[in-house]
Amino acid sequence: MSREIVRDRAGRVLGWYEDNGISGRINARDASGRWIGFYDKKLNETRDPGGRLLAKGNVLPSLIFRP
């Protein structure tokens, strides 16, 4: 599982993405490590932790950069 850390301009961690190649999902977590959503590569959908559809396509950055 590869991890990509997202930082702001000052170098503070805002969150990260974890790509699980087996399931075809990219999970997003905030700076506290809370799961904030996932992108399903096979279905091309982004969903929240409850499984509700947020958008078609990958909009995980909008979850991490949310104020």
Biopython code that builds the backbone (N, CA, C, O; Angstrom):
import numpy as np
from Bio.PDB.StructureBuilder import StructureBuilder

atoms = [
    (1, "MET", "N", (0.848, -1.170, 0.000)),
    (1, "MET", "CA", (0.000, 0.000, 0.000)),
    (1, "MET", "C", (0.894, 1.234, 0.000)),
    (1, "MET", "O", (1.692, 1.434, 0.916)),
    (2, "SER", "N", (0.754, 2.058, -1.035)),
    (2, "SER", "CA", (1.569, 3.267, -1.091)),
    (2, "SER", "C", (0.822, 4.430, -0.441)),
    (2, "SER", "O", (-0.407, 4.493, -0.478)),
    (3, "ARG", "N", (1.571, 5.334, 0.144)),
    (3, "ARG", "CA", (0.996, 6.483, 0.849)),
    (3, "ARG", "C", (1.587, 7.761, 0.280)),
    (3, "ARG", "O", (2.800, 7.879, 0.102)),
    (4, "GLU", "N", (0.704, 8.724, -0.005)),
    (4, "GLU", "CA", (1.128, 10.040, -0.471)),
    (4, "GLU", "C", (0.663, 11.065, 0.555)),
    (4, "GLU", "O", (-0.536, 11.237, 0.776)),
    (5, "ILE", "N", (1.616, 11.738, 1.174)),
    (5, "ILE", "CA", (1.309, 12.728, 2.207)),
    (5, "ILE", "C", (1.060, 14.072, 1.542)),
    (5, "ILE", "O", (1.806, 14.481, 0.652)),
    (6, "VAL", "N", (0.004, 14.762, 1.980)),
    (6, "VAL", "CA", (-0.356, 16.078, 1.454)),
    (6, "VAL", "C", (-0.004, 17.119, 2.512)),
    (6, "VAL", "O", (-0.438, 17.025, 3.661)),
    (7, "ARG", "N", (0.790, 18.114, 2.108)),
    (7, "ARG", "CA", (1.234, 19.167, 3.032)),
    (7, "ARG", "C", (0.834, 20.536, 2.494)),
    (7, "ARG", "O", (0.649, 20.720, 1.291)),
    (8, "ASP", "N", (0.706, 21.492, 3.414)),
    (8, "ASP", "CA", (0.458, 22.868, 2.997)),
    (8, "ASP", "C", (1.791, 23.550, 2.708)),
    (8, "ASP", "O", (2.842, 22.915, 2.787)),
    (9, "ARG", "N", (1.756, 24.839, 2.373)),
    (9, "ARG", "CA", (2.987, 25.552, 2.007)),
    (9, "ARG", "C", (3.981, 25.629, 3.145)),
    (9, "ARG", "O", (5.187, 25.710, 2.909)),
    (10, "ALA", "N", (3.496, 25.606, 4.381)),
    (10, "ALA", "CA", (4.385, 25.675, 5.547)),
    (10, "ALA", "C", (4.952, 24.308, 5.919)),
    (10, "ALA", "O", (5.761, 24.205, 6.841)),
    (11, "GLY", "N", (4.533, 23.255, 5.209)),
    (11, "GLY", "CA", (5.038, 21.924, 5.483)),
    (11, "GLY", "C", (4.208, 21.122, 6.472)),
    (11, "GLY", "O", (4.576, 20.000, 6.819)),
    (12, "ARG", "N", (3.095, 21.682, 6.931)),
    (12, "ARG", "CA", (2.227, 20.947, 7.866)),
    (12, "ARG", "C", (1.434, 19.890, 7.114)),
    (12, "ARG", "O", (0.974, 20.121, 5.996)),
    (13, "VAL", "N", (1.278, 18.734, 7.737)),
    (13, "VAL", "CA", (0.531, 17.643, 7.128)),
    (13, "VAL", "C", (-0.958, 17.968, 7.184)),
    (13, "VAL", "O", (-1.506, 18.247, 8.250)),
    (14, "LEU", "N", (-1.612, 17.928, 6.006)),
    (14, "LEU", "CA", (-3.049, 18.141, 5.911)),
    (14, "LEU", "C", (-3.802, 16.816, 5.878)),
    (14, "LEU", "O", (-4.960, 16.726, 6.286)),
    (15, "GLY", "N", (-3.118, 15.797, 5.386)),
    (15, "GLY", "CA", (-3.732, 14.472, 5.270)),
    (15, "GLY", "C", (-2.885, 13.602, 4.368)),
    (15, "GLY", "O", (-1.744, 13.937, 4.052)),
    (16, "TRP", "N", (-3.457, 12.474, 3.953)),
    (16, "TRP", "CA", (-2.732, 11.597, 3.033)),
    (16, "TRP", "C", (-3.683, 10.681, 2.300)),
    (16, "TRP", "O", (-4.831, 10.480, 2.697)),
    (17, "TYR", "N", (-3.160, 10.125, 1.204)),
    (17, "TYR", "CA", (-3.875, 9.153, 0.386)),
    (17, "TYR", "C", (-3.168, 7.817, 0.539)),
    (17, "TYR", "O", (-1.940, 7.759, 0.598)),
    (18, "GLU", "N", (-3.942, 6.751, 0.604)),
    (18, "GLU", "CA", (-3.387, 5.397, 0.641)),
    (18, "GLU", "C", (-4.001, 4.615, -0.512)),
    (18, "GLU", "O", (-5.215, 4.414, -0.559)),
    (19, "ASP", "N", (-3.172, 4.182, -1.425)),
    (19, "ASP", "CA", (-3.635, 3.431, -2.592)),
    (19, "ASP", "C", (-3.526, 1.941, -2.295)),
    (19, "ASP", "O", (-2.431, 1.403, -2.137)),
    (20, "ASN", "N", (-4.674, 1.290, -2.224)),
    (20, "ASN", "CA", (-4.702, -0.147, -2.021)),
    (20, "ASN", "C", (-4.924, -0.789, -3.382)),
    (20, "ASN", "O", (-6.059, -0.878, -3.849)),
    (21, "GLY", "N", (-3.863, -1.230, -4.009)),
    (21, "GLY", "CA", (-3.928, -1.787, -5.346)),
    (21, "GLY", "C", (-4.822, -3.005, -5.463)),
    (21, "GLY", "O", (-5.365, -3.266, -6.536)),
    (22, "ILE", "N", (-4.985, -3.748, -4.397)),
    (22, "ILE", "CA", (-5.791, -4.970, -4.435)),
    (22, "ILE", "C", (-7.275, -4.651, -4.554)),
    (22, "ILE", "O", (-7.966, -5.246, -5.382)),
    (23, "SER", "N", (-7.775, -3.726, -3.745)),
    (23, "SER", "CA", (-9.206, -3.415, -3.753)),
    (23, "SER", "C", (-9.580, -2.409, -4.833)),
    (23, "SER", "O", (-10.760, -2.272, -5.159)),
    (24, "GLY", "N", (-8.602, -1.702, -5.395)),
    (24, "GLY", "CA", (-8.895, -0.691, -6.401)),
    (24, "GLY", "C", (-9.394, 0.608, -5.807)),
    (24, "GLY", "O", (-10.030, 1.406, -6.495)),
    (25, "ARG", "N", (-9.107, 0.826, -4.525)),
    (25, "ARG", "CA", (-9.555, 2.041, -3.850)),
    (25, "ARG", "C", (-8.368, 2.887, -3.413)),
    (25, "ARG", "O", (-7.285, 2.375, -3.129)),
    (26, "ILE", "N", (-8.600, 4.197, -3.367)),
    (26, "ILE", "CA", (-7.656, 5.127, -2.766)),
    (26, "ILE", "C", (-8.381, 5.748, -1.581)),
    (26, "ILE", "O", (-9.387, 6.436, -1.757)),
    (27, "ASN", "N", (-7.879, 5.512, -0.387)),
    (27, "ASN", "CA", (-8.485, 6.047, 0.827)),
    (27, "ASN", "C", (-7.842, 7.386, 1.166)),
    (27, "ASN", "O", (-6.645, 7.579, 0.957)),
    (28, "ALA", "N", (-8.645, 8.308, 1.692)),
    (28, "ALA", "CA", (-8.139, 9.614, 2.115)),
    (28, "ALA", "C", (-8.328, 9.746, 3.619)),
    (28, "ALA", "O", (-9.365, 9.373, 4.166)),
    (29, "ARG", "N", (-7.309, 10.283, 4.275)),
    (29, "ARG", "CA", (-7.362, 10.528, 5.716)),
    (29, "ARG", "C", (-6.941, 11.964, 5.989)),
    (29, "ARG", "O", (-6.117, 12.530, 5.270)),
    (30, "ASP", "N", (-7.518, 12.547, 7.039)),
    (30, "ASP", "CA", (-7.132, 13.912, 7.399)),
    (30, "ASP", "C", (-5.877, 13.873, 8.260)),
    (30, "ASP", "O", (-5.318, 12.803, 8.502)),
    (31, "ALA", "N", (-5.434, 15.036, 8.723)),
    (31, "ALA", "CA", (-4.191, 15.128, 9.492)),
    (31, "ALA", "C", (-4.250, 14.342, 10.788)),
    (31, "ALA", "O", (-3.211, 13.930, 11.304)),
    (32, "SER", "N", (-5.442, 14.126, 11.325)),
    (32, "SER", "CA", (-5.610, 13.356, 12.564)),
    (32, "SER", "C", (-5.668, 11.856, 12.319)),
    (32, "SER", "O", (-5.685, 11.068, 13.265)),
    (33, "GLY", "N", (-5.698, 11.462, 11.055)),
    (33, "GLY", "CA", (-5.772, 10.046, 10.722)),
    (33, "GLY", "C", (-7.189, 9.535, 10.547)),
    (33, "GLY", "O", (-7.392, 8.340, 10.331)),
    (34, "ARG", "N", (-8.182, 10.428, 10.636)),
    (34, "ARG", "CA", (-9.581, 10.004, 10.441)),
    (34, "ARG", "C", (-9.831, 9.752, 8.963)),
    (34, "ARG", "O", (-9.372, 10.502, 8.101)),
    (35, "TRP", "N", (-10.559, 8.695, 8.692)),
    (35, "TRP", "CA", (-10.910, 8.330, 7.325)),
    (35, "TRP", "C", (-11.970, 9.301, 6.839)),
    (35, "TRP", "O", (-13.023, 9.416, 7.466)),
    (36, "ILE", "N", (-11.721, 10.012, 5.727)),
    (36, "ILE", "CA", (-12.660, 11.033, 5.260)),
    (36, "ILE", "C", (-13.307, 10.689, 3.927)),
    (36, "ILE", "O", (-14.173, 11.427, 3.457)),
    (37, "GLY", "N", (-12.910, 9.598, 3.318)),
    (37, "GLY", "CA", (-13.545, 9.174, 2.078)),
    (37, "GLY", "C", (-12.639, 8.280, 1.267)),
    (37, "GLY", "O", (-11.503, 7.998, 1.647)),
    (38, "PHE", "N", (-13.178, 7.831, 0.113)),
    (38, "PHE", "CA", (-12.389, 6.976, -0.769)),
    (38, "PHE", "C", (-12.812, 7.168, -2.212)),
    (38, "PHE", "O", (-13.935, 7.573, -2.511)),
    (39, "TYR", "N", (-11.884, 6.866, -3.087)),
    (39, "TYR", "CA", (-12.115, 6.890, -4.525)),
    (39, "TYR", "C", (-12.017, 5.459, -5.025)),
    (39, "TYR", "O", (-11.014, 4.784, -4.796)),
    (40, "ASP", "N", (-13.056, 4.997, -5.708)),
    (40, "ASP", "CA", (-13.075, 3.663, -6.293)),
    (40, "ASP", "C", (-12.662, 3.788, -7.758)),
    (40, "ASP", "O", (-13.397, 4.344, -8.574)),
    (41, "LYS", "N", (-11.476, 3.264, -8.081)),
    (41, "LYS", "CA", (-10.945, 3.395, -9.434)),
    (41, "LYS", "C", (-11.777, 2.633, -10.462)),
    (41, "LYS", "O", (-11.904, 3.074, -11.604)),
    (42, "LYS", "N", (-12.334, 1.515, -10.073)),
    (42, "LYS", "CA", (-13.109, 0.705, -11.016)),
    (42, "LYS", "C", (-14.420, 1.393, -11.392)),
    (42, "LYS", "O", (-14.826, 1.361, -12.553)),
    (43, "LEU", "N", (-15.076, 2.008, -10.425)),
    (43, "LEU", "CA", (-16.362, 2.669, -10.667)),
    (43, "LEU", "C", (-16.219, 4.152, -10.995)),
    (43, "LEU", "O", (-17.185, 4.794, -11.407)),
    (44, "ASN", "N", (-14.998, 4.707, -10.810)),
    (44, "ASN", "CA", (-14.728, 6.124, -11.037)),
    (44, "ASN", "C", (-15.659, 6.994, -10.182)),
    (44, "ASN", "O", (-16.292, 7.925, -10.680)),
    (45, "GLU", "N", (-15.728, 6.664, -8.873)),
    (45, "GLU", "CA", (-16.604, 7.371, -7.945)),
    (45, "GLU", "C", (-15.858, 7.708, -6.657)),
    (45, "GLU", "O", (-15.024, 6.933, -6.188)),
    (46, "THR", "N", (-16.169, 8.871, -6.094)),
    (46, "THR", "CA", (-15.659, 9.256, -4.777)),
    (46, "THR", "C", (-16.819, 9.171, -3.802)),
    (46, "THR", "O", (-17.912, 9.667, -4.076)),
    (47, "ARG", "N", (-16.573, 8.535, -2.654)),
    (47, "ARG", "CA", (-17.615, 8.346, -1.648)),
    (47, "ARG", "C", (-17.111, 8.786, -0.283)),
    (47, "ARG", "O", (-15.908, 8.791, -0.024)),
    (48, "ASP", "N", (-18.047, 9.158, 0.590)),
    (48, "ASP", "CA", (-17.689, 9.539, 1.961)),
    (48, "ASP", "C", (-17.569, 8.282, 2.813)),
    (48, "ASP", "O", (-17.830, 7.186, 2.317)),
    (49, "PRO", "N", (-17.181, 8.407, 4.085)),
    (49, "PRO", "CA", (-17.005, 7.209, 4.919)),
    (49, "PRO", "C", (-18.279, 6.381, 5.086)),
    (49, "PRO", "O", (-18.204, 5.178, 5.338)),
    (50, "GLY", "N", (-19.440, 7.007, 4.949)),
    (50, "GLY", "CA", (-20.709, 6.284, 5.056)),
    (50, "GLY", "C", (-21.117, 5.595, 3.772)),
    (50, "GLY", "O", (-22.140, 4.912, 3.735)),
    (51, "GLY", "N", (-20.328, 5.764, 2.711)),
    (51, "GLY", "CA", (-20.619, 5.118, 1.436)),
    (51, "GLY", "C", (-21.494, 5.948, 0.514)),
    (51, "GLY", "O", (-21.868, 5.476, -0.559)),
    (52, "ARG", "N", (-21.831, 7.173, 0.902)),
    (52, "ARG", "CA", (-22.654, 8.027, 0.058)),
    (52, "ARG", "C", (-21.815, 8.594, -1.091)),
    (52, "ARG", "O", (-20.676, 9.020, -0.898)),
    (53, "LEU", "N", (-22.399, 8.589, -2.274)),
    (53, "LEU", "CA", (-21.719, 9.095, -3.461)),
    (53, "LEU", "C", (-21.534, 10.602, -3.344)),
    (53, "LEU", "O", (-22.498, 11.334, -3.118)),
    (54, "LEU", "N", (-20.300, 11.064, -3.496)),
    (54, "LEU", "CA", (-20.003, 12.496, -3.487)),
    (54, "LEU", "C", (-19.875, 13.043, -4.903)),
    (54, "LEU", "O", (-20.346, 14.143, -5.193)),
    (55, "ALA", "N", (-19.235, 12.271, -5.791)),
    (55, "ALA", "CA", (-19.025, 12.734, -7.158)),
    (55, "ALA", "C", (-18.546, 11.588, -8.030)),
    (55, "ALA", "O", (-17.993, 10.602, -7.544)),
    (56, "LYS", "N", (-18.768, 11.738, -9.327)),
    (56, "LYS", "CA", (-18.133, 10.854, -10.294)),
    (56, "LYS", "C", (-16.732, 11.417, -10.518)),
    (56, "LYS", "O", (-16.572, 12.628, -10.669)),
    (57, "GLY", "N", (-15.737, 10.571, -10.542)),
    (57, "GLY", "CA", (-14.359, 11.015, -10.693)),
    (57, "GLY", "C", (-13.685, 11.119, -9.331)),
    (57, "GLY", "O", (-14.310, 10.881, -8.298)),
    (58, "ASN", "N", (-12.416, 11.474, -9.341)),
    (58, "ASN", "CA", (-11.617, 11.557, -8.119)),
    (58, "ASN", "C", (-11.620, 12.988, -7.589)),
    (58, "ASN", "O", (-10.976, 13.864, -8.166)),
    (59, "VAL", "N", (-12.339, 13.230, -6.496)),
    (59, "VAL", "CA", (-12.368, 14.551, -5.862)),
    (59, "VAL", "C", (-11.810, 14.479, -4.437)),
    (59, "VAL", "O", (-12.170, 15.295, -3.588)),
    (60, "LEU", "N", (-10.936, 13.510, -4.177)),
    (60, "LEU", "CA", (-10.344, 13.378, -2.842)),
    (60, "LEU", "C", (-9.602, 14.639, -2.393)),
    (60, "LEU", "O", (-9.665, 14.978, -1.211)),
    (61, "PRO", "N", (-8.898, 15.351, -3.290)),
    (61, "PRO", "CA", (-8.238, 16.581, -2.820)),
    (61, "PRO", "C", (-9.208, 17.581, -2.197)),
    (61, "PRO", "O", (-8.841, 18.300, -1.268)),
    (62, "SER", "N", (-10.437, 17.633, -2.698)),
    (62, "SER", "CA", (-11.412, 18.574, -2.115)),
    (62, "SER", "C", (-11.785, 18.182, -0.685)),
    (62, "SER", "O", (-12.188, 19.037, 0.105)),
    (63, "LEU", "N", (-11.655, 16.908, -0.349)),
    (63, "LEU", "CA", (-11.926, 16.472, 1.028)),
    (63, "LEU", "C", (-10.783, 16.847, 1.959)),
    (63, "LEU", "O", (-11.016, 17.258, 3.095)),
    (64, "ILE", "N", (-9.564, 16.709, 1.490)),
    (64, "ILE", "CA", (-8.403, 17.016, 2.327)),
    (64, "ILE", "C", (-8.218, 18.524, 2.479)),
    (64, "ILE", "O", (-7.840, 18.989, 3.554)),
    (65, "PHE", "N", (-8.473, 19.289, 1.434)),
    (65, "PHE", "CA", (-8.262, 20.740, 1.463)),
    (65, "PHE", "C", (-9.478, 21.500, 1.966)),
    (65, "PHE", "O", (-9.504, 22.729, 1.904)),
    (66, "ARG", "N", (-10.488, 20.787, 2.466)),
    (66, "ARG", "CA", (-11.688, 21.444, 2.992)),
    (66, "ARG", "C", (-11.305, 22.238, 4.245)),
    (66, "ARG", "O", (-10.624, 21.710, 5.123)),
    (67, "PRO", "N", (-11.743, 23.513, 4.334)),
    (67, "PRO", "CA", (-11.389, 24.326, 5.521)),
    (67, "PRO", "C", (-12.046, 23.846, 6.785)),
    (67, "PRO", "O", (-11.839, 24.431, 7.848)),
]
sb = StructureBuilder()
sb.init_structure("model")
sb.init_model(0)
sb.init_chain("A")
sb.init_seg("    ")
for serial, (resi, resn, name, xyz) in enumerate(atoms, 1):
    if name == "N":
        sb.init_residue(resn, " ", resi, " ")
    sb.init_atom(name, np.array(xyz, "f"), 0.0, 1.0, " ", f" {name:<3s}", serial, name[0])
structure = sb.get_structure()
